[in-house]
């Protein structure tokens, strides 16, 4: 082939290749522009306003069509669509939230959350109306005052459950273990809960302390309880965090610090914003003796309880016994916005020292010991009766079996396992000591 012809063919191929590349580049740029259009704030705001105008023009009920009503409704949907804990607060809701943060409030005494999209009791708080009415962890609240909770946000549900002391509220619960549906009428009260309970030394010199929630005095109360029972020379300790819904983060960190060295990392938070990263370390320099420590957790253990359990497990300071915890480990920031409104936005998640995420995963015990809802119900009823024998409204523990024989008190299988574990650890230590 002549050189001129081959050169022409090469030039044609080169131009064809250039044209093809140019076309691919144009198509790629067009696709990129289209993707950017999807993420354009102005284009999506245009969609929002056009829908708002259609609603104002054609919606059948004209009483709900103010721009403020539509905007508030849209913002509520926007925030609640992110996760169950994010929320848009109108001025009245925002003001109520500030008042509740600064003082006490009336309510039924249960901690609730969204589980599988259903309003669920995480834990009834002891010595409160909800606890005395026999509500249990994992009960589903399907109606409040006869109205379905199916589309109710977590914030609105909490608002309906709270109220002035001495007022009544009727809730309908579904108990998953029995599929029983029943109405429960509860009289609201001022919620004041003692956080540290049942500090004692059991047979064999094993200590037992139960923390039912974390509030401002918890760490100090826990310290006093430990000092009291340690005078008897403990050979081990069971720390019971079952049905503990959490509370103040700083209090939980201080409780974990009772058993860890100074500056030990207890928990940290991380989010998309670098400012959301914070570390929480032990502040005390005097940890308690290095006796065997067992921590009890279950599905009702959440938030601060999970932080304590996770830190003691990661640092190998304690063995966890029971069931996987609830999995509430996200951080909500309250951000004021225009119009005296605010948004409660999930901005970070909690992580244990070994970087295990708590949120929606929970803390897995080292030794799994399940307990039935029936056994738990009997144990909670027995606790309630022991705390207030004169309370005639509290549910009664079943004393007889269907065949007429007397029923033995429910056994706390998880506590029994914890005690056996401490005895086993000490027996092993003693044997090794003798052999040396």
C-alpha positions as CSV (number, residue, x, y, z in Angstrom):
1,X,0.0,0.0,0.0
2,X,1.4,3.5,-0.9
3,X,2.6,5.6,2.0
4,X,0.1,8.4,1.3
5,X,-2.8,6.0,1.5
6,X,-1.7,4.4,4.7
7,X,-1.2,7.9,6.2
8,X,-4.7,8.9,5.2
9,X,-6.1,5.7,6.8
10,X,-4.2,6.4,10.0
11,X,-5.4,10.0,10.1
12,X,-9.0,8.8,9.6
13,X,-8.7,6.3,12.4
14,X,-7.2,8.9,14.6
15,X,-10.0,11.4,13.9
16,X,-12.6,8.6,14.4
17,X,-11.0,7.7,17.7
18,X,-11.0,11.4,18.7
19,X,-14.6,11.8,17.7
20,X,-15.6,8.7,19.7
21,X,-13.7,9.9,22.8
22,X,-15.3,13.3,22.4
23,X,-18.8,11.7,22.2
24,X,-18.1,9.5,25.3
25,X,-16.8,12.6,27.1
26,X,-20.0,14.5,26.2
27,X,-22.2,11.6,27.4
28,X,-20.2,11.3,30.6
29,X,-20.5,15.0,31.3
30,X,-24.2,14.9,30.6
31,X,-24.6,12.0,33.0
32,X,-22.6,13.9,35.6
33,X,-24.7,17.0,35.1
34,X,-27.9,14.9,35.5
35,X,-26.5,13.4,38.8
36,X,-25.6,16.8,40.0
37,X,-29.1,18.0,39.2
38,X,-30.4,15.3,41.6
39,X,-28.2,16.7,44.4
40,X,-28.9,20.4,43.5
41,X,-30.5,22.1,46.5
42,X,-32.2,24.6,44.3
43,X,-33.8,22.1,41.9
44,X,-35.1,20.0,44.8
45,X,-36.4,23.1,46.6
46,X,-38.2,24.0,43.4
47,X,-39.9,20.5,43.6
48,X,-40.8,21.1,47.2
49,X,-42.4,24.5,46.6
50,X,-44.3,23.3,43.5
51,X,-45.8,20.4,45.6
52,X,-46.7,22.8,48.4
53,X,-48.5,25.1,46.0
54,X,-50.5,22.1,44.5
55,X,-51.5,21.1,48.0
56,X,-52.6,24.7,48.9
57,X,-54.6,24.9,45.6
58,X,-56.3,21.5,45.5
59,X,-56.3,19.8,48.9
60,X,-59.8,19.2,50.2
61,X,-59.4,20.5,53.7
62,X,-58.6,24.2,53.7
63,X,-58.0,24.5,57.4
64,X,-54.5,22.8,57.2
65,X,-53.0,24.8,54.4
66,X,-51.0,27.6,55.9
67,X,-47.4,27.7,54.8
68,X,-46.3,27.2,58.4
69,X,-48.4,24.1,58.9
70,X,-47.1,22.6,55.6
71,X,-43.5,23.5,56.4
72,X,-43.7,22.1,59.9
73,X,-45.2,18.9,58.6
74,X,-42.5,18.5,56.0
75,X,-39.7,19.2,58.5
76,X,-41.2,16.6,60.9
77,X,-41.3,14.0,58.1
78,X,-37.7,14.9,57.0
79,X,-36.2,14.5,60.5
80,X,-38.3,11.4,61.5
81,X,-37.3,9.8,58.2
82,X,-33.7,9.8,59.2
83,X,-34.0,7.7,62.4
84,X,-36.3,7.3,65.4
85,X,-34.3,9.7,67.5
86,X,-34.1,12.7,65.2
87,X,-36.9,15.2,65.6
88,X,-38.2,18.6,64.5
89,X,-39.5,20.6,67.4
90,X,-42.0,23.4,67.0
91,X,-41.7,26.3,69.5
92,X,-44.0,24.7,72.1
93,X,-42.2,21.3,71.9
94,X,-38.8,23.1,72.1
95,X,-39.9,25.0,75.2
96,X,-41.2,21.8,76.9
97,X,-37.9,20.1,76.2
98,X,-36.0,22.9,77.9
99,X,-38.2,22.8,80.9
100,X,-37.9,19.0,81.2
101,X,-34.1,19.2,80.9
102,X,-34.0,21.7,83.8
103,X,-36.3,19.9,86.2
104,X,-38.6,17.0,87.0
105,X,-41.6,16.0,85.0
106,X,-44.7,13.9,85.4
107,X,-44.9,10.5,83.6
108,X,-45.5,6.8,83.9
109,X,-41.9,5.9,84.4
110,X,-40.9,3.8,81.4
111,X,-38.1,4.3,78.9
112,X,-39.4,3.8,75.3
113,X,-37.7,3.5,71.9
114,X,-38.4,2.3,68.4
115,X,-37.6,-1.3,67.8
116,X,-38.3,-2.7,64.3
117,X,-40.5,0.4,63.7
118,X,-42.7,-0.3,66.7
119,X,-43.0,1.8,69.9
120,X,-41.4,-0.5,72.5
121,X,-40.7,-0.3,76.2
122,X,-37.0,-0.6,76.8
123,X,-37.3,-0.7,80.5
124,X,-39.8,0.2,83.2
125,X,-38.1,2.3,85.9
126,X,-38.4,0.8,89.4
127,X,-40.8,2.4,91.9
128,X,-42.7,4.2,89.2
129,X,-46.4,3.8,88.1
130,X,-45.4,1.8,84.9
131,X,-43.3,-0.6,86.9
132,X,-46.0,-1.1,89.5
133,X,-48.5,-1.7,86.7
134,X,-46.5,-4.7,85.6
135,X,-45.1,-3.4,82.3
136,X,-42.2,-5.4,81.0
137,X,-39.2,-4.8,78.8
138,X,-40.0,-5.5,75.1
139,X,-43.8,-4.8,75.6
140,X,-45.1,-3.1,72.4
141,X,-47.2,0.0,73.0
142,X,-49.7,-0.2,70.1
143,X,-52.2,2.4,71.3
144,X,-52.3,5.4,73.5
145,X,-55.7,6.6,74.7
146,X,-57.2,4.3,72.0
147,X,-55.3,5.8,69.1
148,X,-52.8,3.7,67.1
149,X,-49.1,4.5,67.6
150,X,-48.3,3.0,64.1
151,X,-47.4,6.4,62.6
152,X,-46.5,8.2,65.8
153,X,-43.0,9.6,66.2
154,X,-40.9,8.7,69.2
155,X,-41.0,12.4,70.4
156,X,-44.8,12.6,70.0
157,X,-45.3,9.3,71.9
158,X,-43.2,10.5,74.8
159,X,-45.2,13.8,74.9
160,X,-48.4,11.8,75.1
161,X,-47.1,9.5,77.9
162,X,-46.0,12.4,80.0
163,X,-48.4,14.7,81.8
164,X,-49.4,16.3,85.0
165,X,-49.0,14.1,88.1
166,X,-52.3,12.4,89.2
167,X,-53.7,12.3,85.7
168,X,-54.5,9.0,84.0
169,X,-53.4,7.6,80.7
170,X,-54.5,4.4,79.0
171,X,-52.1,2.4,76.9
172,X,-52.6,-0.8,75.0
173,X,-49.7,-3.2,75.0
174,X,-48.8,-6.3,73.0
175,X,-46.6,-8.7,74.9
176,X,-44.6,-10.6,72.3
177,X,-44.0,-13.7,74.4
178,X,-47.7,-14.5,74.9
179,X,-49.2,-12.4,72.0
180,X,-51.5,-11.0,74.7
181,X,-53.1,-7.6,74.0
182,X,-54.4,-5.6,77.0
183,X,-55.2,-2.1,78.2
184,X,-53.4,-0.7,81.1
185,X,-54.6,2.4,83.0
186,X,-51.7,4.2,84.7
187,X,-51.8,7.3,87.0
188,X,-48.9,9.6,86.2
189,X,-46.6,10.7,89.0
190,X,-43.4,12.8,89.5
191,X,-40.6,10.5,88.5
192,X,-37.9,10.3,91.1
193,X,-35.9,7.1,91.0
194,X,-33.2,5.9,93.4
195,X,-30.4,4.7,91.2
196,X,-28.4,2.3,93.4
197,X,-30.3,-0.5,95.0
198,X,-29.8,-3.8,96.9
199,X,-26.2,-3.3,97.9
200,X,-25.4,-6.4,99.9
201,X,-23.0,-9.3,100.6
202,X,-24.4,-12.7,99.6
203,X,-23.4,-16.1,100.9
204,X,-19.8,-16.9,100.3
205,X,-18.6,-13.2,100.5
206,X,-19.9,-12.3,97.0
207,X,-21.1,-8.7,96.7
208,X,-24.1,-7.6,94.8
209,X,-25.1,-4.1,93.6
210,X,-27.9,-3.1,91.2
211,X,-27.9,0.2,89.3
212,X,-31.3,1.0,87.8
213,X,-30.3,4.2,86.0
214,X,-27.5,6.7,85.7
215,X,-28.2,10.2,87.2
216,X,-26.1,12.9,88.9
217,X,-25.6,11.2,92.3
218,X,-25.2,7.6,90.9
219,X,-21.4,7.5,91.0
220,X,-21.2,8.8,94.6
221,X,-24.0,6.5,95.7
222,X,-22.2,3.6,94.0
223,X,-19.0,4.5,95.7
224,X,-20.6,4.5,99.2
225,X,-22.3,1.2,98.5
226,X,-19.0,-0.4,97.4
227,X,-17.1,0.9,100.5
228,X,-19.8,-0.4,102.7
229,X,-19.8,-4.0,101.4
230,X,-16.1,-4.1,100.8
231,X,-15.5,-3.8,104.6
232,X,-16.7,-7.4,104.8
233,X,-13.9,-8.5,102.5
234,X,-15.5,-9.3,99.1
235,X,-14.3,-12.3,97.1
236,X,-16.1,-11.0,94.0
237,X,-18.8,-8.6,92.9
238,X,-21.9,-8.9,90.7
239,X,-22.9,-5.6,89.1
240,X,-26.5,-5.8,87.9
241,X,-27.3,-3.5,84.9
242,X,-30.3,-5.4,83.7
243,X,-33.2,-3.2,82.7
244,X,-31.0,-0.1,83.2
245,X,-32.0,2.3,80.4
246,X,-29.0,4.6,80.8
247,X,-29.0,8.2,81.7
248,X,-26.2,10.7,82.1
249,X,-23.1,9.8,80.1
250,X,-20.6,11.3,82.6
251,X,-22.2,9.2,85.4
252,X,-21.8,6.0,83.4
253,X,-18.1,6.9,82.7
254,X,-17.5,7.5,86.4
255,X,-19.1,4.2,87.4
256,X,-16.9,2.3,84.9
257,X,-13.9,4.2,86.3
258,X,-14.4,2.6,89.7
259,X,-12.7,-0.5,88.3
260,X,-10.3,0.9,85.7
261,X,-7.0,2.8,85.9
262,X,-6.8,6.6,85.5
263,X,-6.9,7.8,81.8
264,X,-8.3,4.5,80.5
265,X,-10.6,5.1,77.5
266,X,-14.2,4.2,78.4
267,X,-16.1,5.3,75.3
268,X,-15.7,7.6,72.4
269,X,-18.0,9.2,69.8
270,X,-17.6,9.7,66.1
271,X,-19.7,11.4,63.4
272,X,-19.3,12.9,60.0
273,X,-18.3,16.2,61.5
274,X,-14.8,16.0,63.0
275,X,-16.1,18.1,66.0
276,X,-18.3,15.1,66.9
277,X,-15.3,13.0,67.9
278,X,-14.9,13.0,71.7
279,X,-13.1,10.6,74.0
280,X,-14.3,9.9,77.6
281,X,-11.6,8.6,80.0
282,X,-11.4,7.6,83.6
283,X,-10.9,10.6,85.9
284,X,-10.4,8.8,89.2
285,X,-7.0,7.5,90.3
286,X,-8.2,5.0,92.9
287,X,-9.8,1.9,91.3
288,X,-11.3,-0.7,93.6
289,X,-9.6,-4.0,94.3
290,X,-9.1,-6.4,91.5
291,X,-11.6,-9.0,92.7
292,X,-13.6,-11.0,90.1
293,X,-16.3,-8.9,88.6
294,X,-19.4,-10.1,86.7
295,X,-21.8,-7.7,85.0
296,X,-25.4,-8.7,84.3
297,X,-27.1,-7.3,81.1
298,X,-30.2,-8.0,79.1
299,X,-32.5,-6.5,76.4
300,X,-33.4,-3.7,78.8
301,X,-29.8,-2.6,79.3
302,X,-29.3,0.5,77.1
303,X,-27.2,3.6,76.5
304,X,-25.1,4.3,79.7
305,X,-25.5,0.6,80.8
306,X,-24.1,-0.5,77.5
307,X,-21.2,1.9,77.8
308,X,-20.2,0.5,81.2
309,X,-20.6,-3.1,80.1
310,X,-18.7,-2.6,76.9
311,X,-15.8,-0.8,78.5
312,X,-15.4,-3.4,81.3
313,X,-15.6,-6.2,78.7
314,X,-13.1,-4.6,76.3
315,X,-10.6,-4.0,79.0
316,X,-11.0,-7.6,80.3
317,X,-11.9,-6.3,83.7
318,X,-15.3,-8.1,83.8
319,X,-17.2,-11.0,82.4
320,X,-20.6,-10.2,81.0
321,X,-23.5,-12.6,81.7
322,X,-27.1,-12.5,80.4
323,X,-28.5,-11.5,77.1
324,X,-27.5,-9.0,74.3
325,X,-28.3,-5.5,75.3
326,X,-30.8,-3.1,73.6
327,X,-28.4,-1.2,71.2
328,X,-29.0,2.5,71.9
329,X,-25.7,4.1,71.2
330,X,-26.3,7.3,69.2
331,X,-25.7,10.9,70.2
332,X,-28.4,13.5,69.6
333,X,-27.6,17.2,69.4
334,X,-30.3,19.9,69.9
335,X,-29.7,22.7,67.4
336,X,-31.9,25.9,67.6
337,X,-33.1,27.2,64.2
338,X,-35.2,30.2,63.1
339,X,-38.7,30.9,64.5
340,X,-37.9,29.6,68.1
341,X,-37.8,26.1,66.7
342,X,-35.1,23.4,67.1
343,X,-34.0,20.1,65.6
344,X,-32.8,17.1,67.5
345,X,-30.3,15.5,65.1
346,X,-28.3,12.3,65.5
347,X,-24.8,13.6,65.0
348,X,-22.6,10.7,66.3
349,X,-22.4,7.2,67.5
350,X,-20.9,5.6,70.6
351,X,-18.0,3.2,70.3
352,X,-16.4,0.9,72.9
353,X,-12.6,1.1,73.5
354,X,-12.0,-1.6,70.9
355,X,-14.2,0.3,68.4
356,X,-17.3,-1.9,68.6
357,X,-20.4,0.1,67.6
358,X,-23.1,0.0,70.2
359,X,-26.0,1.4,68.2
360,X,-28.4,-1.2,66.8
361,X,-25.9,-3.9,67.7
362,X,-25.9,-3.9,71.4
363,X,-23.3,-5.5,73.7
364,X,-23.0,-9.3,73.4
365,X,-22.4,-11.1,76.8
366,X,-19.5,-13.5,77.2
367,X,-21.9,-16.1,78.6
368,X,-25.4,-16.2,77.2
369,X,-28.1,-17.1,79.8
370,X,-31.6,-16.5,78.5
371,X,-34.6,-15.9,80.8
372,X,-38.2,-16.2,79.8
373,X,-40.6,-13.2,80.1
374,X,-42.6,-15.2,82.6
375,X,-39.6,-15.6,84.9
376,X,-38.7,-11.9,84.5
377,X,-42.3,-10.9,85.2
378,X,-42.3,-12.9,88.5
379,X,-39.0,-11.5,89.6
380,X,-40.1,-7.9,88.9
381,X,-43.3,-8.5,90.8
382,X,-41.4,-9.9,93.7
383,X,-39.2,-6.9,93.8
384,X,-42.2,-4.6,93.7
385,X,-43.9,-6.4,96.5
386,X,-40.7,-6.4,98.6
387,X,-40.3,-2.6,98.0
388,X,-43.9,-1.7,98.8
389,X,-45.8,-4.6,100.6
390,X,-48.8,-2.3,101.2
391,X,-49.4,-1.5,97.5
392,X,-52.7,-3.2,96.7
393,X,-52.7,-2.1,93.1
394,X,-49.5,-3.9,92.1
395,X,-49.8,-7.2,90.3
396,X,-49.4,-10.2,92.4
397,X,-47.0,-13.1,91.9
398,X,-48.7,-16.4,91.1
399,X,-48.5,-18.5,94.2
400,X,-50.1,-21.7,92.8
401,X,-49.6,-23.9,89.7
402,X,-52.7,-25.0,87.7
403,X,-52.7,-28.4,89.5
404,X,-53.1,-26.5,92.9
405,X,-49.5,-27.1,94.2
406,X,-47.7,-24.1,95.6
407,X,-45.4,-22.4,93.1
408,X,-41.8,-21.7,94.2
409,X,-40.4,-18.2,93.8
410,X,-38.9,-17.5,90.4
411,X,-35.2,-18.3,90.2
412,X,-32.9,-15.6,88.8
413,X,-30.9,-17.9,86.5
414,X,-28.6,-15.1,85.4
415,X,-27.6,-14.2,88.9
416,X,-27.1,-17.8,89.8
417,X,-24.7,-18.2,86.8
418,X,-22.8,-15.1,87.8
419,X,-22.3,-16.4,91.4
420,X,-21.2,-19.8,90.1
421,X,-18.7,-18.1,87.8
422,X,-17.1,-16.1,90.6
423,X,-16.9,-19.2,92.8
424,X,-15.2,-21.0,89.9
425,X,-12.7,-18.2,89.2
426,X,-11.7,-18.1,92.9
427,X,-11.4,-21.9,93.1
428,X,-9.1,-21.9,90.2
429,X,-7.0,-19.0,91.6
430,X,-6.7,-20.9,95.0
431,X,-5.6,-24.1,93.3
432,X,-2.9,-22.3,91.2
433,X,-1.7,-20.5,94.4
434,X,-1.4,-23.8,96.3
435,X,0.5,-25.5,93.4
436,X,3.0,-22.6,93.3
